[in-house]
């Protein structure tokens, strides 16, 4: 038996319809992600980065963060959710990046 509260909750969900990306937009997003991945992989084969690991990290971290942001925004539909969820995910990637940098510093990665 449906109550008045159930009906209001259902109406809120039905009325929160968002304009999600079309199939073509998802293909463009996938191509962008593939291009960034190709750039990430290609950095391994550049001799300069093999000799300077610190610069490799500086090159790869921004690409990683951009890919995370694209995946979270479109494939996890975070772009269409509340701003608080965006802030939580942004804080999460910043925290993860910071912990990663501290872990690398602990293992003397920067002194290589």
Secondary structure, DSSP 8 states (H G I E B T S, - for coil): ---HHHHHHHHHHHH-------HHHHHHHHHHHHHHHHHHHHHHT-HHHHH-HHHHHHHHHHHHHHHHHHIIIIIS-GGGS-HHHHHHHHHHHHHHHHHHHHHHHHTTGGG-
